[in-house]
């Protein structure tokens, strides 16, 4: 039964890695919170995958900073917000043609921006 539990937790970890990867490309979905959850799942189920995620040069430092409650850098916050709104603008101009779809994207964008701004800013 213990092996089944570890396998399920590992599967959930992979699900959150996939959501994190999708979030890297979608403007309304931040990646790091999903990868933090994946890191937690892997810490309970697979040292190998936890180490791979934590040692990844692109996301490892951000996950560590988030886990240690140091926050994220001001530059990272600015990059996330600017890229998110650029993506929303491009998406709404090219792909979303309905008024309510555009309003929904703006509402989600405002919520995600609020979340990013609410994160602690790292002192570095």
C-alpha positions as CSV (number, residue, x, y, z in Angstrom):
1,X,0.0,0.0,0.0
2,X,2.9,2.4,0.7
3,X,4.2,1.9,-2.8
4,X,0.7,2.8,-4.2
5,X,0.6,5.9,-2.2
6,X,4.1,7.0,-3.4
7,X,3.1,6.3,-7.0
8,X,0.0,8.4,-6.7
9,X,1.9,11.3,-5.1
10,X,4.5,11.0,-7.8
11,X,1.8,11.1,-10.5
12,X,0.3,14.2,-8.9
13,X,3.8,15.7,-9.0
14,X,4.1,15.0,-12.7
15,X,0.6,16.5,-13.3
16,X,1.8,19.7,-11.6
17,X,5.0,19.8,-13.6
18,X,2.9,19.6,-16.8
19,X,0.7,22.4,-15.5
20,X,3.8,24.4,-14.7
21,X,5.1,23.9,-18.2
22,X,1.8,25.0,-19.7
23,X,1.9,28.0,-17.4
24,X,5.2,29.0,-18.9
25,X,3.4,29.6,-22.2
26,X,0.0,30.8,-21.1
27,X,-0.2,34.4,-19.9
28,X,-2.9,33.8,-17.3
29,X,-1.3,30.9,-15.5
30,X,1.9,31.3,-13.4
31,X,4.3,28.4,-13.5
32,X,6.2,28.6,-10.2
33,X,3.3,27.8,-7.8
34,X,2.6,24.6,-9.8
35,X,6.3,23.7,-9.7
36,X,6.4,24.3,-6.0
37,X,3.5,21.9,-5.5
38,X,5.3,19.4,-7.8
39,X,8.5,19.8,-5.7
40,X,6.5,19.0,-2.5
41,X,5.0,15.9,-4.1
42,X,8.4,14.7,-5.3
43,X,9.9,15.3,-1.9
44,X,7.4,12.8,-0.5
45,X,7.7,10.3,-3.3
46,X,10.9,10.5,-5.3
47,X,14.2,11.9,-4.3
48,X,15.4,11.6,-7.9
49,X,12.7,13.7,-9.4
50,X,12.8,16.2,-6.5
51,X,16.5,16.7,-7.1
52,X,16.0,17.1,-10.9
53,X,13.5,19.8,-10.3
54,X,15.5,21.6,-7.6
55,X,18.7,21.4,-9.7
56,X,17.1,22.7,-12.9
57,X,18.9,26.0,-13.7
58,X,15.7,27.7,-14.9
59,X,13.3,26.9,-12.1
60,X,15.3,25.5,-9.3
61,X,16.4,28.8,-7.8
62,X,12.8,30.2,-8.0
63,X,11.4,27.1,-6.2
64,X,14.0,27.2,-3.5
65,X,13.4,30.9,-2.9
66,X,9.7,30.3,-2.8
67,X,10.0,27.4,-0.4
68,X,12.4,29.2,1.9
69,X,9.8,32.1,2.0
70,X,12.4,34.5,0.6
71,X,10.0,35.7,-2.1
72,X,10.7,36.4,-5.7
73,X,12.9,39.1,-7.1
74,X,11.4,42.4,-8.2
75,X,12.8,41.8,-11.7
76,X,11.1,38.4,-11.8
77,X,7.8,40.0,-10.7
78,X,8.1,42.7,-13.4
79,X,9.0,40.1,-16.1
80,X,6.0,37.9,-15.1
81,X,3.6,40.8,-15.1
82,X,4.8,42.3,-18.4
83,X,4.9,39.0,-20.2
84,X,1.5,38.0,-18.8
85,X,-0.1,41.3,-20.1
86,X,1.7,41.0,-23.4
87,X,0.3,37.5,-23.8
88,X,-3.2,38.6,-22.9
89,X,-3.0,41.5,-25.4
90,X,-1.8,39.3,-28.2
91,X,-4.2,36.5,-27.3
92,X,-7.2,38.8,-27.2
93,X,-6.3,40.4,-30.5
94,X,-5.5,37.2,-32.4
95,X,-7.6,34.5,-30.8
96,X,-10.4,35.8,-28.6
97,X,-12.9,37.8,-30.6
98,X,-15.9,37.9,-28.2
99,X,-16.4,40.8,-25.8
100,X,-17.0,38.5,-22.8
101,X,-14.0,36.4,-23.6
102,X,-11.8,39.5,-23.6
103,X,-13.4,40.6,-20.3
104,X,-12.7,37.2,-18.8
105,X,-9.1,37.4,-19.9
106,X,-8.7,40.8,-18.3
107,X,-10.3,39.6,-15.0
108,X,-8.1,36.6,-14.8
109,X,-5.1,38.8,-15.7
110,X,-5.9,41.2,-12.9
111,X,-6.3,38.3,-10.4
112,X,-3.0,36.8,-11.4
113,X,-1.3,40.2,-11.3
114,X,-2.7,40.7,-7.8
115,X,-1.3,37.3,-6.8
116,X,2.1,38.0,-8.2
117,X,2.2,41.4,-6.4
118,X,1.1,39.8,-3.2
119,X,4.1,37.5,-3.1
120,X,7.0,38.5,-0.9
121,X,9.7,40.4,-2.7
122,X,13.2,38.9,-2.3
123,X,15.8,41.2,-0.8
124,X,18.5,40.3,-3.3
